[in-house]
Amino acid sequence: MRARPLPIATAFLVAALAAPPARATPEIFGLNPTEGPAGTRIQVTGKDLGQTRNVAFAVGSTVKSAAFKVIGNDRLEVTAPEYYREGGAATVAVFTAKGVTVGMPAAGRTINGPIPGAVPTEPGASLLHVLPGGVVNDAETVAVIERGGVVEDSRRPAMHFVRNGGVLLRFNNAYGLIVREVGANFGPDVVNRQVPLTVITVPTITLSPGVGPFLYTKPPVPKSQAAATPPVIRSVSPIVAGPGDILLLRGKGFARTTNVFLSGRARILQDAGFRVISDDQLRIQIPDQNATPGPQIVIVATSEGATVTLPPRGTEVRMEIALNPFNPRINPVDLPYLLVGPGEVVRFRGAHVYYVAGGGLVAGTGGGGVYFVKSGGEMADPGANPSALFYEPEAIVPQRLKEGAGKNIRQVRAIVPSPINGELEVVTTPRYVN
């Protein structure tokens, strides 16, 4: 990464003028508690909080509005918004008619010269305070940019705050938020909205040092008297969602959930945060970092088995399917899954999901995909490189894959398909309205 400012950044710095006096804004003194699961009630103490209009949590790559109640001019009761990834660290911002006040965690960094960037372990666990003369090549966390400070590029952070005379050249997080004072300076990519962006203007931006972050812990698991059964998904709602959004799965067997995964056309398995509501309801969260846009399958793994959503588009094998591209009848782009029944053989490259019943055989794919092999089914493909493999105890699976068992290659007690009337689609659209 470059540690020097771009020429356009230098031009902005040279053109900077004296800033007008700042208007008084509220202060945040502290959060109590500073950690807990989604839904935790947090006491926010400070000054001039009586006219609070909104409380935002910048966590991971998303911004979440928090429900709050004004207790007095010096205290708010804020409910931690839904977020299920354990260890997520939220920077807290309070919006009033006078402007916005941002909590700056103790791990925050003051930048008064050129640096190549800042990559904390958890975005949101820190904050960059970019002072006059400070230049950040690649900001990977929340930043407050003072007059004469420059952020050249910003990809993942949920929020940036740009004061009068501050400079933000690029901001590529379509589901993030830019908060600006009048007189903030943006590069052409931001001005022309090369990526759909949400920018809001406030009278004043101020910092409250030593506040937060709020650390998310694992959601609580309710006690359940339901019988231990493999999971089944009957519906997913909503069917279209963005990174960080919460979905409701209805079905059964969710009480003993251990993992939830999403997988898109790239066939890369991504962990999804989850919260067990009951044995027949499960809330999951679209991954907020490195989210893959487009159609997705949902996999729920429990101590009793695993299930995968099978959308309407797919093929049930009724004969031997030859290896693509020798079978032009089937277009892998339009084929999210193959159901391989007893006596059926697959030599086909390109499917997203291979669901192999007892007596079914995957003889050759030579590629990736997500595989579900039931007892009596066989995965004999010597060149398979699955992105994920779930198999029942009596399934026939190459030993080399079993020896590499891990989170994405595992034996499960039972595998159950979950046909659904639709296909989950992840979209990246602006989260806030200008």
C-alpha positions as CSV (number, residue, x, y, z in Angstrom):
1,M,0.0,0.0,0.0
2,R,1.1,3.6,-0.6
3,A,1.9,5.7,2.4
4,R,1.8,9.0,0.5
5,P,-1.3,11.0,-0.4
6,L,-2.7,11.1,-3.9
7,P,-2.1,14.3,-5.8
8,I,-5.8,15.2,-5.5
9,A,-5.5,14.8,-1.7
10,T,-2.7,17.2,-1.6
11,A,-4.7,19.7,-3.6
12,F,-7.5,19.4,-1.1
13,L,-5.1,20.1,1.7
14,V,-3.6,23.2,0.1
15,A,-7.1,24.6,-0.6
16,A,-8.3,24.2,3.0
17,L,-9.8,27.3,4.7
18,A,-10.3,28.2,8.4
19,A,-13.2,26.2,10.0
20,P,-16.1,28.0,11.6
21,P,-16.6,27.6,15.4
22,A,-18.1,24.2,16.3
23,R,-21.7,24.1,17.7
24,A,-22.2,22.4,21.0
25,T,-23.2,18.8,20.7
26,P,-24.0,16.1,23.3
27,E,-21.3,14.1,25.0
28,I,-21.2,10.3,25.7
29,F,-19.5,9.4,29.0
30,G,-19.9,5.6,28.9
31,L,-21.8,2.4,28.1
32,N,-23.0,0.0,30.7
33,P,-22.7,-2.9,30.1
34,T,-20.1,-2.9,27.4
35,E,-20.8,-6.4,26.1
36,G,-23.7,-8.8,25.7
37,P,-26.0,-10.4,23.0
38,A,-28.4,-8.7,20.7
39,G,-31.2,-7.3,22.7
40,T,-29.1,-6.2,25.7
41,R,-30.3,-3.0,27.4
42,I,-27.5,-0.6,27.6
43,Q,-27.3,2.5,29.8
44,V,-25.7,5.3,27.9
45,T,-24.6,8.2,30.2
46,G,-23.5,11.6,29.0
47,K,-24.7,15.2,28.6
48,D,-27.4,16.8,26.5
49,L,-28.9,13.5,25.4
50,G,-32.5,14.6,25.9
51,Q,-33.1,15.4,22.2
52,T,-31.7,12.2,20.8
53,R,-33.2,11.3,17.4
54,N,-31.3,8.2,16.5
55,V,-28.7,5.8,17.9
56,A,-26.5,3.9,15.4
57,F,-24.2,0.9,15.9
58,A,-21.4,0.6,13.3
59,V,-20.5,-3.0,13.5
60,G,-18.6,-5.0,10.9
61,S,-19.5,-3.6,7.6
62,T,-23.0,-2.6,8.5
63,V,-24.9,0.2,10.3
64,K,-27.8,-0.8,12.5
65,S,-30.3,1.6,14.2
66,A,-30.9,0.9,17.8
67,A,-34.1,1.3,19.7
68,F,-33.7,3.7,22.6
69,K,-35.6,5.5,25.3
70,V,-34.6,8.9,26.8
71,I,-34.4,8.5,30.6
72,G,-33.2,12.0,31.2
73,N,-30.9,14.7,29.7
74,D,-27.9,12.7,31.0
75,R,-29.0,9.1,30.2
76,L,-30.4,6.9,27.5
77,E,-31.5,3.3,27.6
78,V,-30.5,1.7,24.3
79,T,-31.3,-1.8,23.1
80,A,-28.4,-3.5,21.2
81,P,-29.7,-4.1,17.7
82,E,-29.8,-7.6,16.2
83,Y,-26.3,-8.8,15.3
84,Y,-25.3,-12.5,15.8
85,R,-21.6,-12.8,14.9
86,E,-19.9,-13.4,18.2
87,G,-17.1,-10.9,18.9
88,G,-18.5,-8.2,16.7
89,A,-17.5,-4.8,18.0
90,A,-19.9,-1.8,17.6
91,T,-18.9,1.8,17.5
92,V,-21.8,3.8,19.0
93,A,-23.0,7.1,17.6
94,V,-25.8,9.3,19.0
95,F,-27.7,11.7,16.6
96,T,-29.5,14.8,17.8
97,A,-30.8,18.0,16.2
98,K,-27.4,19.5,17.0
99,G,-25.4,16.9,15.2
100,V,-23.8,13.5,15.9
101,T,-21.5,12.4,18.7
102,V,-19.3,9.3,18.1
103,G,-17.9,7.1,20.8
104,M,-14.1,6.6,20.3
105,P,-12.9,3.3,21.8
106,A,-9.8,3.3,23.9
107,A,-8.1,1.4,21.1
108,G,-8.7,4.3,18.7
109,R,-5.8,5.7,16.8
110,T,-5.0,9.4,16.3
111,I,-3.5,9.9,12.8
112,N,-1.4,13.1,12.2
113,G,0.8,11.9,9.4
114,P,0.8,9.5,6.4
115,I,0.2,5.9,7.3
116,P,-0.5,2.9,5.0
117,G,-3.8,2.0,6.7
118,A,-5.1,0.4,9.8
119,V,-6.4,-3.2,9.9
120,P,-7.7,-4.1,13.4
121,T,-8.6,-7.6,14.2
122,E,-12.3,-6.7,14.3
123,P,-13.5,-3.7,12.3
124,G,-15.3,-1.4,14.7
125,A,-13.0,-2.4,17.6
126,S,-11.0,0.7,16.9
127,L,-11.5,4.1,15.3
128,L,-9.3,6.4,13.3
129,H,-9.2,10.0,14.2
130,V,-7.6,11.7,11.2
131,L,-6.1,15.0,12.2
132,P,-4.8,17.9,10.0
133,G,-2.0,16.4,7.9
134,G,-3.0,12.8,8.6
135,V,-3.4,10.7,5.5
136,V,-4.7,7.1,5.6
137,N,-4.2,5.1,2.4
138,D,-6.7,2.4,3.2
139,A,-9.1,2.8,6.1
140,E,-10.4,-0.6,7.3
141,T,-12.4,0.8,10.3
142,V,-14.6,3.6,11.3
143,A,-12.9,7.0,10.8
144,V,-13.6,10.6,11.9
145,I,-11.8,12.9,9.4
146,E,-11.0,16.4,10.7
147,R,-10.3,19.4,8.6
148,G,-7.0,18.8,6.7
149,G,-7.2,15.0,7.2
150,V,-7.4,12.7,4.3
151,V,-8.7,9.1,3.8
152,E,-7.7,8.0,0.3
153,D,-9.6,4.7,0.2
154,S,-12.2,2.9,2.3
155,R,-13.7,-0.5,1.5
156,R,-15.3,-2.3,4.5
157,P,-16.1,0.2,7.3
158,A,-19.7,0.7,8.1
159,M,-19.4,4.5,8.7
160,H,-17.2,7.4,8.0
161,F,-17.6,10.9,9.6
162,V,-16.2,13.8,7.5
163,R,-15.9,17.2,9.1
164,N,-15.8,20.6,7.3
165,G,-12.5,20.6,5.4
166,G,-11.9,16.8,5.8
167,V,-11.3,14.7,2.7
168,L,-12.7,11.3,1.7
169,L,-11.6,10.3,-1.8
170,R,-13.2,6.8,-2.1
171,F,-15.8,4.8,-0.1
172,N,-16.8,1.5,-1.6
173,N,-19.1,0.0,1.0
174,A,-22.6,0.2,-0.7
175,Y,-24.3,-0.7,2.6
176,G,-22.3,1.7,4.7
177,L,-23.0,5.3,5.7
178,I,-21.2,8.6,5.2
179,V,-22.0,11.4,7.7
180,R,-20.7,14.8,6.7
181,E,-20.7,18.4,7.8
182,V,-21.2,21.2,5.3
183,G,-17.8,21.8,3.7
184,A,-16.7,18.2,3.7
185,N,-14.7,17.3,0.6
186,F,-15.2,14.1,-1.5
187,G,-13.3,12.6,-4.4
188,P,-15.0,12.1,-7.8
189,D,-15.9,8.4,-7.0
190,V,-18.0,9.5,-4.0
191,V,-19.5,12.6,-5.7
192,N,-20.5,10.7,-8.8
193,R,-21.7,7.7,-6.7
194,Q,-19.7,5.0,-8.6
195,V,-20.9,2.7,-5.9
196,P,-24.5,3.4,-4.6
197,L,-23.8,5.4,-1.4
198,T,-25.8,7.0,1.4
199,V,-24.6,10.3,2.5
200,I,-26.3,12.4,5.2
201,T,-25.5,15.9,6.4
202,V,-25.5,17.0,10.1
203,P,-24.7,20.4,11.7
204,T,-21.7,19.1,13.7
205,I,-19.6,16.0,14.3
206,T,-17.9,15.5,17.6
207,L,-15.9,12.7,19.4
208,S,-16.3,11.3,22.9
209,P,-13.0,9.6,23.7
210,G,-12.8,6.4,25.7
211,V,-16.3,5.2,24.9
212,G,-17.0,1.6,23.8
213,P,-17.0,-0.4,21.7
214,F,-20.0,-2.6,22.6
215,L,-18.9,-6.2,22.1
216,Y,-21.4,-8.7,20.9
217,T,-21.5,-12.1,22.7
218,K,-23.1,-15.3,21.6
219,P,-26.9,-15.2,21.6
220,P,-28.5,-17.2,24.4
221,V,-30.0,-20.6,23.6
222,P,-33.5,-21.1,25.0
223,K,-34.3,-24.4,26.8
224,S,-36.3,-26.8,24.6
225,Q,-38.2,-29.9,25.4
226,A,-38.6,-30.8,21.7
227,A,-37.5,-34.3,20.6
228,A,-34.1,-34.5,19.0
229,T,-34.7,-34.6,15.2
230,P,-32.8,-33.6,12.1
231,P,-33.5,-30.1,10.9
232,V,-35.9,-29.2,8.1
233,I,-36.4,-25.7,6.6
234,R,-39.9,-25.0,5.4
235,S,-39.6,-21.3,4.6
236,V,-37.2,-18.4,4.5
237,S,-38.4,-14.9,5.0
238,P,-37.6,-12.4,3.5
239,I,-36.4,-14.1,0.4
240,V,-34.4,-11.0,-0.7
241,A,-32.0,-9.4,1.8
242,G,-28.8,-7.4,2.2
243,P,-25.6,-8.0,4.1
244,G,-26.3,-7.8,7.9
245,D,-30.0,-8.4,7.5
246,I,-31.9,-10.8,9.7
247,L,-33.9,-13.7,8.2
248,L,-36.5,-16.0,9.8
249,L,-36.3,-19.7,9.0
250,R,-39.4,-21.8,9.9
251,G,-39.3,-25.5,10.1
252,K,-38.3,-28.0,12.8
253,G,-35.2,-29.4,14.5
254,F,-33.5,-26.0,15.1
255,A,-33.1,-26.3,18.9
256,R,-29.7,-28.0,18.6
257,T,-28.3,-25.8,15.8
258,T,-24.5,-25.6,15.8
259,N,-23.7,-23.9,12.5
260,V,-25.5,-22.0,9.7
261,F,-23.9,-21.5,6.3
262,L,-24.7,-19.7,3.1
263,S,-23.2,-20.5,-0.3
264,G,-23.6,-18.6,-3.5
265,R,-22.7,-19.3,-7.1
266,A,-19.0,-19.0,-6.2
267,R,-19.6,-22.2,-4.1
268,I,-17.8,-20.6,-1.1
269,L,-19.2,-21.5,2.2
270,Q,-19.8,-18.5,4.5
271,D,-20.6,-18.6,8.2
272,A,-23.9,-16.9,9.1
273,G,-24.7,-15.8,12.6
274,F,-27.8,-17.3,14.1
275,R,-30.1,-17.2,17.1
276,V,-32.4,-20.1,18.1
277,I,-35.8,-18.8,18.8
278,S,-37.5,-22.2,19.3
279,D,-37.3,-25.7,17.8
280,D,-39.4,-24.5,14.8
281,Q,-37.9,-21.0,14.4
282,L,-34.4,-19.9,13.7
283,R,-33.1,-16.4,13.0
284,I,-30.0,-16.1,10.8
285,Q,-27.9,-13.1,9.7
286,I,-26.6,-12.6,6.2
287,P,-22.7,-12.3,6.6
288,D,-21.9,-8.6,6.9
289,Q,-18.3,-8.9,5.6
290,N,-17.3,-10.0,2.1
291,A,-20.9,-10.8,1.3
292,T,-21.5,-12.5,-2.0
293,P,-24.3,-11.0,-4.0
294,G,-26.7,-13.2,-5.9
295,P,-28.7,-16.4,-5.2
296,Q,-27.8,-18.5,-2.1
297,I,-28.4,-21.8,-0.6
298,V,-28.9,-22.1,3.2
299,I,-27.4,-25.0,5.2
300,V,-28.3,-25.6,8.8
301,A,-26.2,-28.1,10.8
302,T,-27.3,-29.4,14.2
303,S,-26.1,-32.1,16.5
304,E,-28.8,-34.3,14.9
305,G,-28.0,-33.7,11.2
306,A,-28.0,-31.2,8.4
307,T,-30.4,-29.8,5.9
308,V,-30.0,-27.7,2.7
309,T,-32.5,-25.5,0.9
310,L,-33.3,-26.8,-2.6
311,P,-34.9,-24.0,-4.7
312,P,-37.3,-24.8,-7.6
313,R,-34.5,-24.7,-10.2
314,G,-32.5,-28.0,-10.3
315,T,-32.4,-31.4,-11.9
316,E,-33.4,-34.9,-10.6
317,V,-31.1,-37.3,-12.3
318,R,-33.0,-40.1,-14.1
319,M,-30.0,-41.5,-16.1
320,E,-26.3,-41.2,-16.3
321,I,-25.3,-37.5,-16.8
322,A,-22.1,-37.1,-18.8
323,L,-19.3,-34.7,-17.8
324,N,-19.9,-31.2,-18.9
325,P,-19.2,-29.7,-21.5
326,F,-19.9,-33.0,-23.4
327,N,-23.6,-32.7,-22.4
328,P,-24.7,-29.4,-24.0
329,R,-28.4,-30.1,-22.9
330,I,-27.6,-28.9,-19.4
331,N,-26.4,-25.4,-18.6
332,P,-24.5,-25.3,-15.2
333,V,-25.2,-21.6,-14.8
334,D,-28.9,-22.5,-14.5
335,L,-28.4,-25.6,-12.4
336,P,-28.2,-24.9,-8.7
337,Y,-28.4,-28.6,-7.7
338,L,-28.5,-32.2,-8.9
339,L,-30.5,-34.8,-7.0
340,V,-28.8,-38.2,-7.6
341,G,-31.2,-41.1,-6.9
342,P,-30.6,-44.8,-6.5
343,G,-28.8,-46.3,-9.5
344,E,-28.1,-42.9,-11.1
345,V,-24.6,-41.8,-12.1
346,V,-23.3,-38.3,-12.4
347,R,-20.2,-37.3,-14.4
348,F,-21.0,-33.6,-14.6
349,R,-19.1,-30.5,-13.8
350,G,-20.9,-27.3,-12.9
351,A,-23.7,-28.0,-10.4
352,H,-23.7,-25.9,-7.2
353,V,-25.1,-28.7,-5.0
354,Y,-24.9,-32.5,-5.4
355,Y,-27.5,-34.3,-3.3
356,V,-26.7,-38.1,-3.4
357,A,-29.2,-40.5,-2.1
358,G,-28.5,-44.2,-1.2
359,G,-27.4,-46.0,-4.3
360,G,-26.5,-42.8,-6.2
361,L,-23.0,-42.3,-7.5
362,V,-21.0,-39.2,-8.3
363,A,-18.3,-40.7,-10.5
364,G,-16.7,-37.5,-11.8
365,T,-17.0,-33.7,-11.4
366,G,-13.4,-32.6,-11.3
367,G,-14.4,-29.5,-9.5
368,G,-16.0,-27.8,-6.5
369,G,-19.5,-27.7,-5.3
370,V,-21.3,-28.6,-2.1
371,Y,-22.0,-32.3,-1.6
372,F,-24.5,-34.1,0.6
373,V,-24.0,-37.9,0.5
374,K,-26.5,-40.1,2.3
375,S,-25.8,-43.6,3.6
376,G,-25.3,-45.9,0.7
377,G,-24.6,-43.1,-1.7
378,E,-21.1,-42.9,-3.1
379,M,-18.7,-40.1,-4.0
380,A,-16.1,-41.8,-6.1
381,D,-14.7,-38.8,-7.9
382,P,-10.9,-38.8,-7.3
383,G,-10.4,-35.2,-8.4
384,A,-13.2,-33.7,-6.4
385,N,-12.3,-30.5,-4.5
386,P,-15.5,-29.8,-2.6
387,S,-16.1,-26.4,-1.0
388,A,-18.2,-28.4,1.5
389,L,-19.0,-32.1,2.1
390,F,-21.6,-33.5,4.5
391,Y,-22.0,-37.3,4.6
392,E,-23.9,-39.8,6.7
393,P,-22.1,-42.6,8.6
394,E,-22.6,-45.3,5.9
395,A,-21.8,-43.1,2.9
396,I,-18.9,-44.0,0.7
397,V,-16.5,-41.1,0.6
398,P,-12.8,-41.0,-0.4
399,Q,-10.5,-41.4,2.6
400,R,-8.4,-38.4,1.6
401,L,-11.5,-36.2,2.1
402,K,-12.3,-37.8,5.5
403,E,-8.7,-37.2,6.6
404,G,-9.1,-33.5,5.8
405,A,-12.3,-33.3,7.8
406,G,-13.1,-29.9,9.3
407,K,-15.8,-27.4,9.5
408,N,-16.6,-27.8,5.8
409,I,-16.1,-31.6,5.6
410,R,-18.0,-33.5,8.3
411,Q,-20.0,-36.6,9.1
412,V,-23.5,-35.9,10.3
413,R,-26.1,-38.2,11.7
414,A,-28.7,-37.5,9.0
415,I,-29.2,-35.4,5.9
416,V,-32.6,-34.0,4.9
417,P,-33.3,-31.9,1.8
418,S,-35.5,-28.8,2.3
419,P,-37.3,-27.9,-1.0
420,I,-38.5,-24.2,-0.8
421,N,-40.7,-22.1,-3.0
422,G,-38.0,-19.6,-4.0
423,E,-34.3,-18.9,-3.8
424,L,-32.7,-16.6,-1.2
425,E,-31.0,-13.7,-3.0
426,V,-28.5,-11.3,-1.4
427,V,-28.4,-7.8,-2.7
428,T,-26.1,-4.9,-1.9
429,T,-28.2,-1.7,-1.9
430,P,-27.9,1.4,0.2
431,R,-29.3,0.9,3.7
432,Y,-30.3,4.5,4.5
433,V,-32.2,7.2,2.7
434,N,-30.5,10.5,2.0
